[in-house]
Amino acid sequence: MAFKPSVLCVVVSTLIGTALPINALSNKPQEQAKPESKSNRYNVLFIAVDDLRPELGCYGVKDAQSPNIDAFARTAITFRRHYAAVATCGASRYALLTGRSPASSGVTQSNEAMYQGGSAFKQASLPGAQTMPELFRRSGYETVCIGKISHTPDGRVYGYDGSGDGHAELPNAWDRLSTPFGEWQRGWGVFFGYPGGRHREDGKGNNAILDFTATKDDELPDAQLAKAGMDELKALTKASKPWFMGVGFYKPHLPFTGTKSDWDAIKPTRVISDVSGARPSGPYWHESGEFYKYQMPWEKTRPLSAAAIVDARRAYLASIRYVDRQIGKVLGALKASGQDKNTIVVLWGDHGWHLGEQQIWGKHSVYERAMNSTLMVRIPQMPTAGKLSDALISSTDIYPTLLELCQPAFQNVSAPLDGRSFVKVLDGSQTQHHDAVLSYWGNAIGVRNATHRLLARRDGKGGFTDIELHDMRTDIDSTANVAATNQAIVSELVAKLPARRPVPKRP
């Protein structure tokens, strides 16, 4: 089927908890629908990769070894300026799956937003879909979840210690939760897994920051996810209805793991060790607590020694090399099935990651490295295949884009979608999308336009404080606050900040 984009419909209702048709209540007059109005037009393969910043060959990183993702990029459009909504896994995925900005949902930090607190989903079926996969399922799609698509590693709610009843994290969303566990126990063990069934949460002191002792791919969980994805594709090929499958890979999230061959393939070059040593002096820096709680084969100095920096960055790249191979297996199975001709493929990193820049290791900041993440989209017969785009894209834009492309039969959502479809960038009729995008971490907000990043914190009185402006044209890891000499840009970006902090509400 040729790529024929249809009309974008934007929901702007302020009603919460009410079934809202996706094409309802636009500020602009509705355009006439194009002649082709068939619903459920495409299958969707959604590949999520945890903690994957654009550290890939197709993004120009010469020391990365990502041949399978690079080959996929030649058939897709690759976004260099895609930004996560929040710099942590659960809240970022909440924004993606609901299409809601933290400005309206209030979810600016919580990893447990989908199942704890005021923003947790209702278990009962509502008149409108609470999440993207639920909407596709109610449209007649067969929906399958493998690995980490929401926050938990398999779509079931368990604590790190294995406690909990394992209820669905996304109510009414999936026909099948098909995550394999192999030697690792159910829940978070598979996410923090080392070879031999060991994992960070098994109570046996397994918390090494890196482990490349495996000799075969399937000694680690991500290869088993790939195998499950390949098996599901065979089953879905025989299905009589369209499908939506999410495959969520764990690496390169900590701990860094892969096979010995992956470690050996990444050479400790000058580029890998050449990390900006400047530490920001403002309030947005953090001490990399998640990173430093792991057991390290080097001294835990702050900042790390030059040799430790080499090892840590090498381990991240080796983990990418390992997961790249698993992604290649799933994409190869899709092509072998023949379904690639009618399947949209999205490859998405849930947020970025500091690799020692600004003396930070990890996410959890509003700096550029934590927010800029991987995004590639492939549509059958798309005219922009193989191109790089500098359009500013938010993760909240992915949901409305898939709706416009697929035209799912069910059209009601339980809360308004804040994102905006970027189909016109995909079809090449536009090169730009947003003039600025917002990203969050706690009470801090980052505003990114084409040239600058503004950082600000809420002051508790309805205003903002600690305003910084960084010029992304000169150094994306800049620690120089140029706000004083660029007041016009500061005013322009401050005007885009939400007027108040929202209270978290259920969809």
C-alpha positions as CSV (number, residue, x, y, z in Angstrom):
1,M,0.0,0.0,0.0
2,A,1.4,3.4,-0.9
3,F,2.1,6.0,1.7
4,K,-0.9,8.4,1.5
5,P,-1.1,10.6,4.5
6,S,-4.6,11.7,5.6
7,V,-5.9,14.6,7.6
8,L,-4.4,15.4,11.0
9,C,-7.0,15.9,13.7
10,V,-5.9,17.6,16.9
11,V,-7.8,17.3,20.2
12,V,-7.9,20.4,22.2
13,S,-10.7,19.7,24.7
14,T,-10.0,20.4,28.3
15,L,-12.3,17.6,29.5
16,I,-10.6,14.9,31.5
17,G,-11.9,11.4,31.9
18,T,-14.5,11.8,29.1
19,A,-14.5,9.9,25.8
20,L,-13.1,12.3,23.2
21,P,-13.2,11.6,19.5
22,I,-9.8,12.1,18.1
23,N,-11.1,14.5,15.5
24,A,-13.2,16.6,17.9
25,L,-13.0,20.2,19.0
26,S,-10.2,21.6,16.9
27,N,-9.3,25.3,17.0
28,K,-9.2,25.2,13.2
29,P,-12.0,24.3,10.7
30,Q,-11.8,20.6,9.9
31,E,-10.4,19.9,6.4
32,Q,-12.2,17.6,4.1
33,A,-11.1,14.0,4.3
34,K,-9.1,12.7,1.4
35,P,-10.7,10.1,-0.8
36,E,-9.0,7.1,0.8
37,S,-10.7,6.6,4.2
38,K,-10.0,3.0,4.9
39,S,-9.4,2.4,8.6
40,N,-6.8,0.2,10.2
41,R,-4.5,0.8,7.3
42,Y,-1.1,-0.4,8.6
43,N,0.4,-2.8,11.1
44,V,2.7,-1.2,13.6
45,L,6.0,-2.6,14.9
46,F,7.2,-0.4,17.8
47,I,10.7,-1.0,19.0
48,A,11.7,0.7,22.3
49,V,15.3,0.8,23.5
50,D,16.1,1.7,27.0
51,D,18.5,4.6,27.6
52,L,19.5,4.8,24.0
53,R,20.9,8.2,23.1
54,P,21.8,8.8,19.4
55,E,25.2,7.0,19.9
56,L,24.9,5.2,16.6
57,G,26.7,5.1,13.3
58,C,23.7,6.6,11.4
59,Y,23.9,9.6,13.7
60,G,27.5,10.1,12.7
61,V,29.2,8.5,15.8
62,K,32.2,6.9,14.1
63,D,33.1,4.7,17.0
64,A,29.7,3.1,17.4
65,Q,29.1,-0.3,15.9
66,S,25.4,-0.4,15.0
67,P,25.2,-2.0,11.5
68,N,21.6,-3.3,11.8
69,I,20.2,0.0,13.0
70,D,22.3,1.8,10.4
71,A,20.8,-0.4,7.7
72,F,17.3,0.3,9.0
73,A,18.1,4.1,8.9
74,R,18.7,3.8,5.2
75,T,15.1,2.7,4.8
76,A,13.6,5.2,7.3
77,I,13.8,8.9,8.2
78,T,16.1,9.5,11.1
79,F,15.4,12.4,13.5
80,R,18.4,14.2,15.0
81,R,16.3,16.5,17.2
82,H,13.9,14.2,18.9
83,Y,13.4,14.9,22.6
84,A,11.9,12.8,25.4
85,A,9.2,14.4,27.5
86,V,10.9,13.4,30.8
87,A,14.4,12.2,31.5
88,T,13.4,8.9,33.2
89,C,12.0,5.7,31.9
90,G,8.5,5.4,33.3
91,A,7.5,9.1,33.0
92,S,8.9,9.3,29.5
93,R,6.9,6.2,28.4
94,Y,3.8,7.5,30.2
95,A,4.0,10.6,27.9
96,L,4.5,8.5,24.8
97,L,1.7,6.0,25.5
98,T,-0.8,8.6,26.5
99,G,0.2,11.3,24.1
100,R,0.0,13.7,27.1
101,S,2.6,16.3,27.9
102,P,3.8,16.6,31.5
103,A,2.3,20.1,31.3
104,S,-1.1,18.6,31.4
105,S,-0.6,15.2,33.1
106,G,1.7,16.5,35.9
107,V,3.9,13.4,35.4
108,T,7.3,15.1,35.5
109,Q,9.4,12.5,37.3
110,S,7.6,9.4,38.6
111,N,8.6,6.0,37.1
112,E,5.4,4.5,38.7
113,A,3.0,6.9,37.1
114,M,1.2,4.2,35.3
115,Y,0.3,2.2,38.3
116,Q,0.7,4.3,41.5
117,G,-0.5,7.7,42.6
118,G,-3.0,10.1,41.1
119,S,-2.0,9.4,37.5
120,A,-2.4,5.6,37.6
121,F,-4.6,4.2,35.0
122,K,-8.1,2.9,35.9
123,Q,-8.3,-0.8,35.5
124,A,-11.9,-0.7,34.2
125,S,-12.5,-0.1,30.5
126,L,-13.5,3.6,30.0
127,P,-15.5,5.0,27.1
128,G,-12.2,6.3,25.7
129,A,-8.8,4.5,25.4
130,Q,-6.3,5.4,28.1
131,T,-3.3,4.5,26.1
132,M,-2.1,4.0,22.5
133,P,-2.0,0.2,22.4
134,E,-5.5,0.1,24.0
135,L,-6.9,2.3,21.3
136,F,-5.4,0.0,18.6
137,R,-6.8,-3.0,20.3
138,R,-10.3,-1.5,20.5
139,S,-9.9,-0.8,16.8
140,G,-9.6,-4.5,16.0
141,Y,-5.8,-4.8,16.1
142,E,-4.1,-7.8,17.6
143,T,-1.8,-6.3,20.2
144,V,1.4,-8.0,21.6
145,C,3.8,-6.7,24.2
146,I,7.3,-8.2,24.5
147,G,9.8,-6.6,27.0
148,K,9.7,-3.1,28.3
149,I,7.2,-0.9,26.5
150,S,5.7,0.7,29.6
151,H,7.8,1.0,32.7
152,T,7.9,-2.6,34.0
153,P,10.1,-5.1,32.0
154,D,7.2,-7.2,30.8
155,G,4.0,-5.2,31.2
156,R,3.1,-6.7,34.6
157,V,3.4,-4.8,37.8
158,Y,5.9,-6.3,40.2
159,G,8.2,-4.6,42.7
160,Y,12.0,-4.8,42.3
161,D,12.0,-7.5,45.0
162,G,9.4,-9.6,43.1
163,S,6.4,-8.6,45.3
164,G,3.1,-7.7,43.7
165,D,0.3,-9.5,41.9
166,G,1.6,-9.0,38.4
167,H,-1.5,-7.1,37.1
168,A,-1.4,-5.4,33.8
169,E,0.5,-2.1,33.8
170,L,-1.6,-0.9,30.9
171,P,-5.2,-2.0,31.4
172,N,-7.0,-3.4,28.4
173,A,-4.1,-2.8,26.1
174,W,-2.5,-6.1,25.2
175,D,-4.0,-9.3,23.8
176,R,-0.7,-11.0,24.9
177,L,2.1,-10.3,27.2
178,S,4.8,-12.5,25.6
179,T,8.0,-11.6,27.5
180,P,10.2,-14.7,28.1
181,F,12.1,-15.1,31.3
182,G,14.6,-17.8,30.7
183,E,16.8,-18.4,33.7
184,W,15.8,-15.1,35.3
185,Q,12.9,-14.8,37.7
186,R,9.7,-13.0,36.8
187,G,9.7,-9.3,37.0
188,W,12.8,-7.1,37.3
189,G,15.3,-10.0,37.4
190,V,15.1,-10.2,33.6
191,F,15.7,-6.5,33.3
192,F,18.8,-6.4,35.5
193,G,20.1,-9.8,34.2
194,Y,23.6,-11.1,34.0
195,P,24.6,-14.4,32.4
196,G,23.6,-17.6,34.3
197,G,20.3,-16.3,35.7
198,R,22.0,-13.8,38.0
199,H,20.5,-10.4,38.4
200,R,20.8,-7.2,40.4
201,E,17.8,-7.9,42.6
202,D,18.4,-11.5,43.5
203,G,19.8,-10.6,47.0
204,K,23.2,-12.2,46.2
205,G,25.2,-9.1,45.7
206,N,25.2,-9.1,41.9
207,N,25.6,-5.5,41.0
208,A,28.6,-5.2,38.7
209,I,28.4,-2.2,36.5
210,L,29.5,-4.2,33.5
211,D,29.7,-7.9,32.5
212,F,30.8,-9.2,29.2
213,T,31.5,-12.8,30.1
214,A,28.7,-14.2,27.9
215,T,29.9,-16.0,24.8
216,K,26.5,-16.4,23.1
217,D,23.7,-13.9,22.5
218,D,21.0,-16.0,24.2
219,E,22.9,-16.1,27.5
220,L,21.4,-12.6,28.1
221,P,17.7,-11.6,28.2
222,D,17.6,-9.3,25.1
223,A,18.3,-12.1,22.7
224,Q,15.4,-14.0,24.2
225,L,13.2,-10.9,23.6
226,A,14.3,-11.0,19.9
227,K,13.5,-14.7,19.6
228,A,10.0,-14.0,21.1
229,G,9.5,-11.2,18.6
230,M,10.5,-13.4,15.7
231,D,8.1,-16.1,16.9
232,E,5.2,-13.6,17.3
233,L,5.8,-12.3,13.8
234,K,5.3,-15.8,12.4
235,A,2.0,-16.1,14.3
236,L,0.8,-12.6,13.3
237,T,1.5,-13.3,9.7
238,K,-1.2,-16.0,9.8
239,A,-3.6,-13.6,11.6
240,S,-6.7,-12.3,9.7
241,K,-6.5,-8.8,11.3
242,P,-3.9,-6.0,11.6
243,W,-1.5,-6.0,14.5
244,F,0.4,-3.7,16.8
245,M,3.5,-5.2,18.4
246,G,5.8,-3.6,20.9
247,V,9.2,-5.0,21.5
248,G,11.1,-3.2,24.3
249,F,14.8,-4.0,24.6
250,Y,16.6,-3.5,27.9
251,K,20.2,-2.7,26.8
252,P,22.1,-0.3,27.0
253,H,20.4,0.4,30.4
254,L,22.6,-0.4,33.4
255,P,24.1,-2.8,34.1
256,F,26.1,-2.8,30.8
257,T,26.1,-6.3,29.4
258,G,26.8,-8.0,26.1
259,T,29.0,-10.8,24.8
260,K,32.7,-10.9,25.1
261,S,32.9,-10.3,21.3
262,D,31.0,-7.1,21.7
263,W,33.5,-5.8,24.3
264,D,36.5,-6.9,22.2
265,A,35.1,-5.2,19.1
266,I,35.0,-1.7,20.8
267,K,38.5,-0.4,20.8
268,P,39.5,2.2,23.5
269,T,40.1,5.1,21.1
270,R,40.8,8.8,21.8
271,V,37.2,9.7,20.8
272,I,35.8,7.4,23.4
273,S,37.9,8.9,26.2
274,D,37.6,12.5,25.1
275,V,34.8,13.7,27.4
276,S,34.2,17.3,28.4
277,G,35.4,17.6,32.0
278,A,33.5,20.8,32.9
279,R,30.9,20.5,35.6
280,P,28.0,22.9,35.5
281,S,27.8,25.3,38.4
282,G,24.0,25.7,38.4
283,P,21.3,23.7,40.1
284,Y,20.7,21.3,37.3
285,W,23.7,19.1,37.8
286,H,23.4,15.8,39.7
287,E,25.7,13.2,41.3
288,S,24.9,10.3,39.0
289,G,23.5,8.2,41.9
290,E,22.1,5.4,39.7
291,F,25.5,4.9,38.1
292,Y,27.6,5.0,41.2
293,K,25.6,2.5,43.2
294,Y,26.9,-0.3,41.0
295,Q,30.1,-2.2,41.8
296,M,32.9,-0.9,39.6
297,P,36.2,-2.5,38.5
298,W,37.9,0.9,39.0
299,E,38.1,3.4,41.8
300,K,34.9,5.4,42.4
301,T,36.4,8.8,42.0
302,R,34.3,11.8,41.1
303,P,35.0,12.6,38.3
304,L,36.1,9.2,37.0
305,S,39.7,8.7,36.1
306,A,40.6,8.8,32.4
307,A,40.9,5.0,32.3
308,A,37.6,4.5,34.0
309,I,35.9,6.8,31.5
310,V,37.3,4.7,28.6
311,D,35.9,1.5,30.2
312,A,32.5,3.0,31.0
313,R,32.0,4.5,27.5
314,R,33.3,1.3,25.9
315,A,30.8,-0.8,27.9
316,Y,27.9,1.4,26.8
317,L,29.0,1.1,23.1
318,A,29.4,-2.7,23.5
319,S,25.9,-2.9,25.0
320,I,24.6,-1.0,21.9
321,R,26.5,-3.4,19.6
322,Y,24.8,-6.3,21.4
323,V,21.2,-4.9,21.3
324,D,21.7,-3.8,17.7
325,R,22.2,-7.4,16.7
326,Q,18.9,-8.3,18.5
327,I,17.0,-5.5,16.7
328,G,18.4,-6.8,13.4
329,K,16.9,-10.2,14.1
330,V,13.4,-8.8,14.6
331,L,13.7,-6.5,11.5
332,G,15.0,-9.4,9.5
333,A,12.0,-11.6,10.5
334,L,9.6,-8.8,9.6
335,K,11.1,-8.6,6.1
336,A,11.1,-12.4,5.7
337,S,7.4,-12.5,6.6
338,G,6.6,-10.1,3.8
339,Q,4.7,-7.9,6.2
340,D,7.2,-5.1,6.0
341,K,5.3,-3.9,2.9
342,N,2.3,-2.9,5.1
343,T,4.0,-2.2,8.4
344,I,5.0,1.0,10.0
345,V,8.2,0.6,12.1
346,V,9.2,3.0,14.8
347,L,12.6,2.7,16.6
348,W,12.6,4.9,19.7
349,G,14.9,5.5,22.6
350,D,13.0,6.5,25.7
351,H,15.5,9.4,26.6
352,G,19.1,10.3,26.3
353,W,22.1,9.5,28.6
354,H,25.1,11.4,29.7
355,L,28.4,9.5,29.1
356,G,30.5,11.6,31.4
357,E,29.8,14.9,29.7
358,Q,29.4,17.6,32.3
359,Q,30.6,15.0,34.8
360,I,27.2,13.2,34.7
361,W,26.7,9.5,34.0
362,G,23.0,8.8,33.3
363,K,19.8,10.6,32.7
364,H,17.8,12.6,35.3
365,S,18.6,16.1,34.1
366,V,17.2,18.7,31.7
367,Y,20.5,19.0,29.8
368,E,20.6,18.1,26.1
369,R,22.3,14.7,26.5
370,A,19.5,13.5,28.8
371,M,16.7,14.6,26.6
372,N,17.9,14.0,23.0
373,S,17.2,10.4,22.0
374,T,17.0,8.1,19.1
375,L,13.9,8.2,16.8
376,M,13.5,6.6,13.3
377,V,10.3,6.0,11.5
378,R,9.7,3.9,8.4
379,I,6.5,4.0,6.4
380,P,6.0,1.6,3.4
381,Q,7.0,3.4,0.2
382,M,7.9,6.6,2.0
383,P,9.6,9.3,-0.2
384,T,12.0,10.4,2.6
385,A,13.6,7.0,3.2
386,G,17.3,7.4,4.1
387,K,17.1,11.0,5.0
388,L,18.2,12.8,8.2
389,S,15.7,15.4,9.6
390,D,16.5,18.3,11.9
391,A,12.8,18.9,12.6
392,L,12.1,19.4,16.4
393,I,10.0,16.4,17.5
394,S,8.6,15.5,20.9
395,S,7.9,11.9,22.0
396,T,4.3,13.0,22.5
397,D,4.0,13.5,18.8
398,I,4.4,9.8,18.0
399,Y,0.9,8.8,19.1
400,P,-1.0,11.3,16.9
401,T,1.3,10.5,14.0
402,L,0.5,6.8,14.2
403,L,-3.2,7.6,14.4
404,E,-3.1,9.8,11.3
405,L,-1.2,7.1,9.3
406,C,-3.1,4.1,10.5
407,Q,-6.6,5.6,10.8
408,P,-7.6,3.1,13.6
409,A,-11.3,2.3,13.6
410,F,-11.9,3.3,17.2
411,Q,-11.5,7.0,17.6
412,N,-12.2,7.9,21.3
413,V,-9.5,8.8,23.9
414,S,-9.9,9.4,27.6
415,A,-7.8,12.5,27.7
416,P,-6.7,15.0,25.0
417,L,-3.6,14.3,23.0
418,D,-1.0,17.1,23.4
419,G,1.3,16.0,20.7
420,R,1.0,17.0,17.0
421,S,1.4,14.6,14.0
422,F,4.6,15.0,12.0
423,V,3.3,13.2,8.9
424,K,4.1,16.1,6.7
425,V,7.8,15.7,7.7
426,L,7.6,12.0,6.9
427,D,6.1,12.7,3.4
428,G,8.7,15.5,2.7
429,S,6.2,18.3,2.3
430,Q,7.6,20.0,5.4
431,T,11.1,20.1,6.9
432,Q,10.1,21.7,10.2
433,H,7.6,20.8,12.9
434,H,7.7,22.5,16.3
435,D,9.5,25.8,16.8
436,A,10.4,24.6,20.3
437,V,9.9,21.5,22.4
438,L,9.7,21.1,26.2
439,S,11.3,18.4,28.4
440,Y,11.0,17.9,32.2
441,W,12.7,16.5,35.2
442,G,11.0,17.2,38.5
443,N,10.4,20.9,38.9
444,A,12.9,21.7,36.1
445,I,12.0,22.3,32.5
446,G,14.1,22.5,29.4
447,V,13.0,24.4,26.3
448,R,14.8,23.6,23.1
449,N,14.5,25.5,19.9
450,A,16.7,25.1,16.8
451,T,19.7,27.0,18.3
452,H,19.4,27.2,22.1
453,R,18.3,25.3,25.2
454,L,16.7,27.3,28.1
455,L,16.6,25.8,31.6
456,A,14.3,27.0,34.3
457,R,12.8,25.8,37.6
458,R,9.5,26.7,39.2
459,D,9.9,29.0,42.1
460,G,6.8,27.8,44.0
461,K,5.0,31.2,43.4
462,G,3.8,30.6,39.9
463,G,7.0,31.9,38.3
464,F,10.4,30.6,37.3
465,T,13.9,30.9,38.7
466,D,17.5,29.8,38.0
467,I,17.1,30.6,34.3
468,E,20.0,29.5,32.1
469,L,20.4,29.7,28.4
470,H,22.9,27.6,26.5
471,D,23.9,28.0,22.8
472,M,23.6,24.5,21.2
473,R,25.4,25.7,18.0
474,T,28.7,26.0,19.8
475,D,28.6,23.2,22.3
476,I,25.7,20.9,23.3
477,D,27.6,20.2,26.6
478,S,28.0,23.9,27.2
479,T,28.3,25.1,30.8
480,A,28.3,28.8,29.8
481,N,25.1,30.6,30.7
482,V,24.6,33.2,27.9
483,A,21.2,34.4,29.2
484,A,22.5,37.9,30.1
485,T,23.6,38.6,26.6
486,N,20.6,37.1,24.8
487,Q,17.6,38.5,26.5
488,A,15.4,38.4,23.4
489,I,15.9,34.6,23.1
490,V,15.3,34.2,26.8
491,S,12.0,36.1,26.6
492,E,10.9,34.0,23.6
493,L,11.6,30.7,25.3
494,V,10.3,31.7,28.7
495,A,7.0,32.5,27.1
496,K,6.7,28.9,26.1
497,L,6.9,27.6,29.7
498,P,3.6,26.4,31.2
499,A,1.9,29.0,33.3
500,R,1.5,26.7,36.3
501,R,2.5,23.2,37.5
502,P,-0.4,20.8,36.9
503,V,-1.7,18.5,39.6
504,P,-1.4,14.9,38.4
505,K,-4.8,13.5,37.3
506,R,-6.1,10.3,36.0
507,P,-6.6,10.1,32.2
